[in-house]
Amino acid sequence: MSVQNMANVKASEPPIPMIEGVCPMPDIAQLIGGKWKLIILQILIFQGTKRFGELRKLINGVTQTMLTNQLRALERDGLVKRKAYPEVPPRVEYSATPRALDLKEMFHAMHAWWERNKEN
């Protein structure tokens, strides 16, 4: 941490929690990092269950392939639940899992940070 950054840290703030000296940030970044995963999670957490086409319309600039890959990764990591209905044409819905819903407070904290710092 730079001297300038150290000056900005309050003495009363606890250090970043680590388990056995290992920082969890790389694992967290793997789970939710990247542009699309956070946007997908935000939509599913705050707007509820969505079909693939609805997600694609809500996420400006995401390709079908990228959305598919990101949804598969989120599903694999237990953050998104995929439900396929045996209909013609097939209908698939995506929703946030309880594990993902635990991120709601983090999204609120990021929003509050943005509001405090958007003009800096």
Stockholm file with secondary structure:
# STOCKHOLM 1.0

chainA/1-120         MSVQNMANVKASEPPIPMIEGVCPMPDIAQLIGGKWKLIILQILIFQGTKRFGELRKLINGVTQTMLTNQLRALERDGLVKRKAYPEVPPRVEYSATPRALDLKEMFHAMHAWWERNKEN
#=GR chainA/1-120 SS CCHHHHHHSCTTSCCCCCBTTBCSHHHHHHHHCSHHHHHHHHHHHHHCCEEHHHHHHHSTTCCHHHHHHHHHHHHHTTSEEEEEECCSSCEEEEEECHHHHTTHHHHHHHHHHHHHHTTC
#=GC SS_cons         CCHHHHHHSCTTSCCCCCBTTBCSHHHHHHHHCSHHHHHHHHHHHHHCCEEHHHHHHHSTTCCHHHHHHHHHHHHHTTSEEEEEECCSSCEEEEEECHHHHTTHHHHHHHHHHHHHHTTC
//
